[in-house]
């Protein structure tokens, strides 16, 4: 989330209470622990099948996604 705040020019974000996050995740059909604790992902299958990433830095990818979406910085 910090990367998105930087890309959007926002200095801080409001915290989300744990119970609200859990309810929202369940409503969206997701595991609340993915949001609350995060996961480290390794693209083993993609790399094995020859996929090449054009961007390796998440902050650069977020800035590009925000720019492509036409979202205006604050």
C-alpha positions as CSV (number, residue, x, y, z in Angstrom):
1,X,0.0,0.0,0.0
2,X,2.9,2.3,0.6
3,X,3.9,2.0,-3.0
4,X,0.4,3.1,-4.1
5,X,0.4,6.0,-1.7
6,X,3.8,7.2,-3.1
7,X,2.5,6.8,-6.7
8,X,-0.6,8.8,-5.9
9,X,1.3,11.5,-4.0
10,X,-0.4,10.8,-0.7
11,X,1.6,11.0,2.5
12,X,-0.4,8.7,4.7
13,X,-3.3,6.2,4.6
14,X,-6.0,5.6,7.1
15,X,-5.7,2.3,8.9
16,X,-8.3,-0.4,8.4
17,X,-9.5,-2.2,11.6
18,X,-8.7,-5.9,11.5
19,X,-12.4,-6.9,11.8
20,X,-13.4,-4.7,8.9
21,X,-10.6,-6.2,6.8
22,X,-11.6,-9.7,7.6
23,X,-15.3,-9.0,6.7
24,X,-14.3,-7.3,3.5
25,X,-12.0,-10.1,2.4
26,X,-14.7,-12.7,3.1
27,X,-17.2,-10.7,1.1
28,X,-14.8,-10.6,-1.8
29,X,-14.1,-14.3,-1.5
30,X,-10.5,-13.9,-0.4
31,X,-8.5,-15.2,2.5
32,X,-8.2,-12.4,5.2
33,X,-4.7,-13.6,6.0
34,X,-3.5,-12.6,2.5
35,X,-4.4,-9.0,3.4
36,X,-3.4,-9.0,7.0
37,X,0.0,-10.9,6.8
38,X,0.9,-10.8,3.1
39,X,2.7,-13.5,1.1
40,X,6.0,-13.7,-0.7
41,X,5.5,-15.0,-4.2
42,X,8.0,-16.6,-6.4
43,X,7.0,-16.9,-10.1
44,X,8.5,-20.4,-10.5
45,X,6.0,-21.6,-13.1
46,X,6.1,-18.4,-15.1
47,X,9.9,-18.4,-15.3
48,X,9.9,-22.1,-16.1
49,X,7.6,-21.5,-19.1
50,X,9.9,-18.7,-20.4
51,X,7.9,-15.6,-19.3
52,X,10.1,-12.5,-19.1
53,X,9.2,-9.7,-16.8
54,X,9.6,-6.2,-18.3
55,X,9.7,-4.5,-14.8
56,X,11.4,-6.0,-11.8
57,X,10.7,-3.2,-9.3
58,X,7.2,-3.0,-7.8
59,X,7.3,0.8,-7.3
60,X,8.0,1.3,-11.0
61,X,5.2,-1.2,-11.9
62,X,2.8,0.6,-9.6
63,X,3.7,4.0,-11.1
64,X,3.1,2.7,-14.6
65,X,-0.2,1.1,-13.7
66,X,-1.4,4.4,-12.1
67,X,-0.3,6.4,-15.1
68,X,-1.9,3.9,-17.6
69,X,-5.2,4.1,-15.6
70,X,-5.2,7.9,-15.9
71,X,-5.3,8.4,-12.2
72,X,-4.4,11.9,-11.2
73,X,-1.8,12.4,-8.4
74,X,-3.0,14.3,-5.3
